[in-house]
Amino acid sequence: MPFHNLDVYRKAYELSLAVHRRSLAFPVMEQRELASQLRRATKSICANLAEGMGRQMSPADVVRFVRSALGSCDETRIWLEYARDLGYLDSDEFRVMHEGYCEVGRMLNGLLKSWRARGEARRGV
């Protein structure tokens, strides 16, 4: 399945664009720190999904990339908390973005379970 067809990819990509645009308004001193970290983490989710689904060499390979995407999703939520607590995001912006990444995390976990099951079926477990 091409990565563009995955609901989780489309959701993560949409959120990544919104976060990127919003982070451009962070203070100049944060553009090389927090804003950059936040942008990289959001893009990493999409990139890992694309790479994992593009390769599909084995279920284990896909699982590895989905796990990396899940780690980047968790990282994104931490950077969003910093941005809120430092006053760069208001509570509504934070809530929408954080809830979006919680949903992406749930979707990634579902994808992970699916590919683990494929791997087990392939091995005859």
C-alpha positions as CSV (number, residue, x, y, z in Angstrom):
1,M,0.0,0.0,0.0
2,P,1.5,3.4,-1.0
3,F,2.0,5.6,2.0
4,H,-0.1,8.4,0.4
5,N,-3.1,6.1,0.8
6,L,-2.7,5.8,4.6
7,D,-5.1,7.8,6.6
8,V,-2.4,8.2,9.3
9,Y,0.0,9.6,6.7
10,R,-2.5,12.1,5.5
11,K,-3.4,13.2,9.0
12,A,0.2,13.5,10.1
13,Y,1.1,15.4,7.0
14,E,-1.8,17.9,7.5
15,L,-0.8,18.4,11.1
16,S,2.9,18.8,10.2
17,L,2.0,21.6,7.8
18,A,-0.1,23.4,10.4
19,V,2.7,23.1,13.0
20,H,5.3,24.2,10.6
21,R,3.3,27.3,9.7
22,R,2.5,28.2,13.3
23,S,6.1,27.6,14.5
24,L,7.4,30.2,12.0
25,A,5.8,32.8,14.4
26,F,7.8,31.6,17.4
27,P,10.4,34.2,18.6
28,V,13.6,34.5,16.5
29,M,15.7,33.0,19.3
30,E,13.6,29.8,19.1
31,Q,13.7,29.4,15.4
32,R,17.0,27.4,15.6
33,E,15.9,25.6,18.8
34,L,12.4,24.7,19.8
35,A,10.7,25.6,16.5
36,S,13.3,23.6,14.5
37,Q,13.0,20.6,16.8
38,L,9.2,20.7,16.5
39,R,9.3,20.9,12.8
40,R,11.8,18.1,12.4
41,A,9.8,15.8,14.7
42,T,6.6,16.3,12.8
43,K,8.2,15.7,9.5
44,S,9.9,12.6,10.8
45,I,6.6,10.9,11.3
46,C,5.7,11.4,7.6
47,A,9.2,10.5,6.4
48,N,9.3,7.3,8.4
49,L,5.9,6.2,7.1
50,A,7.0,6.9,3.5
51,E,10.2,5.0,3.9
52,G,8.7,2.1,5.7
53,M,5.8,1.7,3.4
54,G,8.0,2.3,0.4
55,R,10.4,-0.4,1.2
56,Q,8.1,-3.1,2.5
57,M,10.9,-5.5,2.3
58,S,9.4,-7.4,5.2
59,P,6.8,-6.8,7.9
60,A,9.7,-6.4,10.4
61,D,11.1,-3.6,8.3
62,V,7.7,-1.8,8.2
63,V,7.3,-2.3,12.0
64,R,10.7,-0.7,12.6
65,F,9.8,2.4,10.6
66,V,6.3,2.7,12.2
67,R,7.9,2.5,15.6
68,S,10.2,5.3,14.6
69,A,7.2,7.3,13.5
70,L,5.6,6.6,16.8
71,G,8.6,7.8,18.7
72,S,8.6,11.0,16.6
73,C,4.9,11.5,17.4
74,D,5.7,11.2,21.1
75,E,8.6,13.7,20.7
76,T,6.2,16.1,18.9
77,R,3.8,16.1,21.8
78,I,6.7,17.0,24.2
79,W,7.8,19.9,22.0
80,L,4.2,21.1,21.9
81,E,4.1,21.1,25.7
82,Y,7.3,23.2,25.8
83,A,5.8,25.6,23.3
84,R,2.6,26.0,25.3
85,D,4.4,26.3,28.6
86,L,6.8,29.0,27.2
87,G,3.8,30.9,25.9
88,Y,4.4,30.4,22.2
89,L,1.1,28.5,21.7
90,D,-2.2,29.5,23.4
91,S,-4.2,26.8,25.1
92,D,-6.6,26.3,22.2
93,E,-3.8,26.0,19.6
94,F,-2.0,23.5,21.9
95,R,-5.2,21.5,22.5
96,V,-5.9,21.1,18.8
97,M,-2.4,20.2,17.9
98,H,-1.9,17.9,20.9
99,E,-5.1,16.1,20.3
100,G,-4.2,15.7,16.7
101,Y,-1.0,14.0,17.5
102,C,-2.7,11.8,20.1
103,E,-4.9,10.6,17.3
104,V,-1.9,10.1,15.0
105,G,-0.4,8.0,17.8
106,R,-3.4,5.8,18.1
107,M,-3.5,5.4,14.3
108,L,0.2,4.5,14.3
109,N,-0.4,1.9,17.1
110,G,-3.1,0.4,15.0
111,L,-0.8,0.2,12.0
112,L,1.9,-1.3,14.1
113,K,-0.4,-4.0,15.4
114,S,-1.5,-4.8,11.8
115,W,2.0,-5.2,10.5
116,R,3.1,-7.2,13.6
117,A,0.2,-9.6,12.9
118,R,1.4,-9.9,9.2
119,G,4.9,-10.8,10.5
120,E,3.5,-13.4,12.8
121,A,1.4,-14.9,10.1
122,R,4.3,-15.0,7.8
123,R,6.4,-16.8,10.4
124,G,3.5,-19.1,11.2
125,V,3.2,-18.0,14.8
